[in-house]
Amino acid sequence: MLKLYGFAVSNYFNMVKHAMLYKGLQFDEVTTFPGADPAYINKSPMGKVPCIETAQGCLTETSVILNYLEAAYPEKPLLPTDAFQRAKVNEIMKVAELYIELPARRLFPEVLAGKVVSDAIKAESRETLSKGCKALAALVQLPNSPYVAGENMTMADIVLRYALITASMSAKAIYSWDLVAEVPGMADWNKRMAELEISTQLDKASQEGMAAFLQAVKGK
């Protein structure tokens, strides 16, 4: 049986878990925090989460895991069959990761641990986030379609949703800025995604684990 390593507050962990639940996969969940524990390093060489363990071995990096899941379990697809449309889905996912999630992550020390982030980093992150929102507005099919890549939910919806959870939190805390409002149709899409049964399940688990996670972060 598949094993999924990570913790409920991690948005990358939730991207993978959402995809696995959507596909109806059976898996064991192993609560694991990033670190240099030798036993975990053998599974995830950078000590990062998430990681999945398969009968053939372990895989890390969210995009790698998601592509593996789609290839290994195609019965309930999250990617289009058309090569160009599949690439467009991956394009949205890459923009969400590089220009929404990662610049917002640079703000985490102040948002999560109360450690002041420099004005230079705040300015750089805001500029990248602004460009990322403009790129998304150009790429997604909202508000004319229910999902970001068209009529059907894809991995792009899952990745963007969990990227936006942490990015929106950071943007609101640091800039008093509503990122979701920057992209036409995204507020309605975000609400629709949040109401999915899988989303509510993962959000509940994340909320329940947040206090312990914040205590651990502030203790470092």
C-alpha positions, 0 to 999 in steps of 0.5 A, a space after each residue: 500500500 502507498 504511504 504518504 509522509 508529511 503533516 496536515 498544515 503543509 500546503 504541498 502535503 495537502 496538494 498530494 493528499 487531495 489528489 490521492 483522495 480524489 483518485 480514490 487511492 488507498 494509502 497510509 498517512 505517516 505524520 512527518 516533519 521536515 528534518 535531518 532524521 537519518 531514517 527519513 533522509 533515506 526516503 526523502 534525500 532533502 528531508 522535505 515533505 511530502 514524500 510517498 513510498 511505493 512498492 518500487 521505492 520513494 518519491 519526493 517533490 510535489 510536482 514529481 509525485 503528482 505526475 507519478 500519480 497521474 501516470 500510475 493511476 489514470 482511471 480518474 484523471 486530473 490531466 487532459 489527454 490532449 498534449 497541449 491542454 496538458 501542458 497548459 495545466 502544467 503551466 498554471 501549476 508552475 506559475 502557482 508554485 514559482 510566482 504565488 507560493 514561493 514569494 509568499 513563503 519568503 514572508 513566513 518568518 514574520 507571518 508565522 514566527 514573528 521574525 521581522 522580514 526586511 523591507 527589501 524582501 517584502 518589496 521583492 515578494 510583492 512585485 513577484 506576487 503581482 506579476 504572478 497574479 497577472 500571469 494567472 489572469 492571462 492563463 486561467 479560463 475563469 470566470 467563463 469556466 468553472 475550473 481554471 483550465 476549463 470545464 473539468 477539475 485538474 491538478 491545476 485547481 488543486 495546486 493553485 488552491 493550496 498555493 493560494 491558502 498560504 499566499 493569501 494568508 501572507 499577503 493579507 498579514 503583510 500587505 493587507 492585500 486580497 490576492 484572490 481579488 486580483 484575478 477575475 472569477 477567482 473568488 467564486 472559484 476559490 469558494 467552490 473549491 473550498 466547499 468540496 468534501 475533500 477540501 473541507 476534510 483537509 482544511 479541518 485537519 490543517 486547522 486542528 494541527 495549526 496550533 502545534 505547528 506554530 508552537 514548533 515554528 516559534 520554538 526554532 
